[in-house]
Amino acid sequence: MDFRPLKTDERQKLINALRGNAEDNLAILMNRTDTSFVGTTDEVSDDEVISAIQSVPCHY
């Protein structure tokens, strides 16, 4: 995996999303295929939550 710095507009969108998460309790959304940032939302569907939980590797 190679490092690619964020473009200025991508960086600002991510900063705004993080601020919205911290201040307004908005969910931060990511693209499932490449984990890129895709926005924020007030509501997250049950399918999105289940998919996020299933994507976390668990090692015992």
GUGUNU-328477 format. One record per atom (N, C-alpha, C, O): residue number from 1; chain; x, y, z. Coordinates in steps of 0.05 Angstrom, whole numbers, plus 5000, padded with zeros to 4 digits. Atoms other than C-alpha are relative to their C-alpha. Example, Ala and Ser with C-alpha at 12.3 -4.5 7.8 and 13.67 -1.06 7.14 Angstrom:
! GUGUNU-328477
NODE   vexti   bakol     px     py     pz
NODE       1       A   5018   4976   5000
NODE       1       A   5246   4910   5156
NODE       1       A   5018   5024   5000
NODE       1       A   5039   5024   5013
NODE       2       A   4984   4976   4999
NODE       2       A   5273   4979   5143
NODE       2       A   4985   5022   5014
NODE       2       A   4995   5044   5018
***
This chain:
! GUGUNU-328477
NODE   vexti   bakol     px     py     pz
NODE       1       A   5017   4976   5000
NODE       1       A   5000   5000   5000
NODE       1       A   5018   5025   5000
NODE       1       A   5036   5027   5017
NODE       2       A   4984   4975   5002
NODE       2       A   5029   5067   4980
NODE       2       A   4985   5023   5012
NODE       2       A   4960   5024   5011
NODE       3       A   5012   4976   4987
NODE       3       A   5017   5132   5016
NODE       3       A   4993   5021   4979
NODE       3       A   5009   5027   4962
NODE       4       A   5009   4978   5018
NODE       4       A   4977   5185   4979
NODE       4       A   4988   5022   5017
NODE       4       A   4967   5018   5029
NODE       5       A   5011   4979   4983
NODE       5       A   4967   5251   5015
NODE       5       A   4974   5010   4989
NODE       5       A   4969   5009   4965
NODE       6       A   5025   4990   5009
NODE       6       A   4898   5281   5013
NODE       6       A   5003   5026   4985
NODE       6       A   5020   5042   4992
NODE       7       A   5001   4974   5014
NODE       7       A   4883   5337   4965
NODE       7       A   4987   5020   5019
NODE       7       A   4974   5012   5038
NODE       8       A   5010   4979   4982
NODE       8       A   4864   5403   4997
NODE       8       A   4970   4998   5004
NODE       8       A   4961   5000   5027
NODE       9       A   5030   5001   4997
NODE       9       A   4789   5396   4983
NODE       9       A   4992   4974   5015
NODE       9       A   4973   4975   5031
NODE      10       A   5006   5025   4985
NODE      10       A   4789   5323   5008
NODE      10       A   5006   5004   5029
NODE      10       A   4991   4995   5047
NODE      11       A   4991   4996   4972
NODE      11       A   4826   5344   5071
NODE      11       A   4979   5018   5015
NODE      11       A   4972   5012   5037
NODE      12       A   5019   4983   4987
NODE      12       A   4776   5400   5085
NODE      12       A   4973   4986   5005
NODE      12       A   4961   4990   5026
NODE      13       A   5025   5015   4997
NODE      13       A   4716   5354   5074
NODE      13       A   5003   4981   5024
NODE      13       A   4984   4978   5040
NODE      14       A   4996   5018   4978
NODE      14       A   4746   5304   5123
NODE      14       A   5001   5015   5027
NODE      14       A   4989   5006   5046
NODE      15       A   5000   4984   4976
NODE      15       A   4760   5358   5175
NODE      15       A   4972   5008   5008
NODE      15       A   4965   5007   5031
NODE      16       A   5027   4992   4994
NODE      16       A   4689   5383   5169
NODE      16       A   4983   4976   5010
NODE      16       A   4967   4979   5028
NODE      17       A   5014   5023   4991
NODE      17       A   4663   5312   5177
NODE      17       A   5007   4992   5028
NODE      17       A   4990   4985   5044
NODE      18       A   4991   5006   4972
NODE      18       A   4705   5300   5239
NODE      18       A   4988   5020   5019
NODE      18       A   4981   5012   5042
NODE      19       A   5011   4980   4983
NODE      19       A   4681   5365   5268
NODE      19       A   4970   4995   5004
NODE      19       A   4959   4998   5026
NODE      20       A   5029   5006   4998
NODE      20       A   4608   5346   5252
NODE      20       A   4995   4976   5017
NODE      20       A   4976   4975   5032
NODE      21       A   5002   5023   4982
NODE      21       A   4619   5279   5286
NODE      21       A   5003   5008   5029
NODE      21       A   4988   4999   5046
NODE      22       A   4995   4992   4972
NODE      22       A   4647   5311   5348
NODE      22       A   4979   5019   5011
NODE      22       A   4971   5016   5035
NODE      23       A   5018   4980   4990
NODE      23       A   4599   5369   5353
NODE      23       A   4970   4993   4997
NODE      23       A   4954   5000   5014
NODE      24       A   5029   5004   5007
NODE      24       A   4534   5345   5321
NODE      24       A   4993   4970   4999
NODE      24       A   4970   4964   4992
NODE      25       A   5006   5029   4999
NODE      25       A   4540   5269   5329
NODE      25       A   4993   4988   4973
NODE      25       A   4976   4970   4972
NODE      26       A   5005   5010   5027
NODE      26       A   4540   5257   5253
NODE      26       A   5018   4975   4995
NODE      26       A   5040   4974   5005
NODE      27       A   4984   5024   5008
NODE      27       A   4563   5189   5226
NODE      27       A   5018   5007   4977
NODE      27       A   5009   5021   4958
NODE      28       A   4981   4997   5022
NODE      28       A   4624   5189   5181
NODE      28       A   4998   4976   4983
NODE      28       A   5001   4953   4992
NODE      29       A   5004   5022   5019
NODE      29       A   4614   5147   5119
NODE      29       A   5025   4995   4984
NODE      29       A   5039   5013   4976
NODE      30       A   4977   5008   5017
NODE      30       A   4668   5108   5081
NODE      30       A   4991   4982   4978
NODE      30       A   4971   4967   4981
NODE      31       A   5005   5018   5023
NODE      31       A   4668   5073   5014
NODE      31       A   5010   4972   5008
NODE      31       A   5032   4969   5017
NODE      32       A   4993   5027   4992
NODE      32       A   4668   4997   5027
NODE      32       A   5023   4989   4983
NODE      32       A   5038   4972   4993
NODE      33       A   4980   5013   5018
NODE      33       A   4713   4981   4967
NODE      33       A   5028   5011   5004
NODE      33       A   5047   4995   5002
NODE      34       A   4973   4990   4997
NODE      34       A   4771   5028   4980
NODE      34       A   5004   5017   5026
NODE      34       A   5025   5030   5028
NODE      35       A   4999   4986   4974
NODE      35       A   4757   5059   5049
NODE      35       A   5004   5030   4997
NODE      35       A   5015   5043   5016
NODE      36       A   4998   4971   5003
NODE      36       A   4755   5130   5021
NODE      36       A   4977   5013   5013
NODE      36       A   4956   5001   5017
NODE      37       A   5021   4985   4987
NODE      37       A   4714   5183   5055
NODE      37       A   4979   5008   4980
NODE      37       A   4985   5017   4958
NODE      38       A   5022   4993   5019
NODE      38       A   4645   5194   5024
NODE      38       A   4980   5019   5012
NODE      38       A   4960   5026   4998
NODE      39       A   5019   4980   4990
NODE      39       A   4609   5242   5071
NODE      39       A   4991   4993   5029
NODE      39       A   5003   4977   5043
NODE      40       A   5012   5004   4973
NODE      40       A   4567   5245   5135
NODE      40       A   4970   4998   4997
NODE      40       A   4958   5005   4976
NODE      41       A   5029   5002   5000
NODE      41       A   4495   5231   5153
NODE      41       A   4990   5000   5029
NODE      41       A   5005   4994   5048
NODE      42       A   5014   5001   4974
NODE      42       A   4446   5237   5211
NODE      42       A   4992   4972   5007
NODE      42       A   4995   4963   5030
NODE      43       A   5011   5027   4996
NODE      43       A   4418   5167   5202
NODE      43       A   5017   4980   4985
NODE      43       A   5025   4985   4962
NODE      44       A   4985   5022   5012
NODE      44       A   4454   5102   5187
NODE      44       A   4981   4976   5000
NODE      44       A   4970   4969   5021
NODE      45       A   5018   5023   5001
NODE      45       A   4415   5041   5163
NODE      45       A   5011   4977   5015
NODE      45       A   5035   4975   5021
NODE      46       A   4992   5024   4986
NODE      46       A   4417   4975   5200
NODE      46       A   5020   4984   4984
NODE      46       A   5039   4973   4994
NODE      47       A   4982   5015   5017
NODE      47       A   4451   4943   5140
NODE      47       A   5028   5012   5000
NODE      47       A   5048   4997   5000
NODE      48       A   4974   4987   4999
NODE      48       A   4507   4995   5142
NODE      48       A   5014   4993   5027
NODE      48       A   5039   4988   5027
NODE      49       A   4989   5007   4973
NODE      49       A   4518   4981   5217
NODE      49       A   5010   4972   5000
NODE      49       A   5032   4966   5009
NODE      50       A   4993   5028   5001
NODE      50       A   4519   4906   5207
NODE      50       A   5025   4996   4983
NODE      50       A   5043   4981   4990
NODE      51       A   4977   5003   5018
NODE      51       A   4567   4912   5149
NODE      51       A   5026   5011   5013
NODE      51       A   5047   4998   5011
NODE      52       A   4977   4989   4986
NODE      52       A   4614   4956   5190
NODE      52       A   5010   4981   5022
NODE      52       A   5034   4978   5025
NODE      53       A   4992   5019   4979
NODE      53       A   4614   4907   5248
NODE      53       A   5013   4976   4989
NODE      53       A   5033   4966   4999
NODE      54       A   4989   5024   5013
NODE      54       A   4627   4848   5202
NODE      54       A   5027   5005   4988
NODE      54       A   5043   4987   4985
NODE      55       A   4974   4994   5012
NODE      55       A   4686   4884   5171
NODE      55       A   5023   5002   5019
NODE      55       A   5046   5004   5011
NODE      56       A   4979   4998   4980
NODE      56       A   4724   4889   5236
NODE      56       A   5012   4972   5006
NODE      56       A   4997   4954   5014
NODE      57       A   4988   5026   4995
NODE      57       A   4774   4832   5242
NODE      57       A   5001   4994   5030
NODE      57       A   5007   5011   5046
NODE      58       A   4999   5009   4972
NODE      58       A   4769   4793   5307
NODE      58       A   5020   4977   5003
NODE      58       A   5018   4957   4990
NODE      59       A   4980   5021   4995
NODE      59       A   4829   4753   5332
NODE      59       A   4999   4994   5030
NODE      59       A   5000   5011   5047
NODE      60       A   5001   5008   4973
NODE      60       A   4826   4713   5395
NODE      60       A   5026   4987   5008
NODE      60       A   5030   4979   5031
***
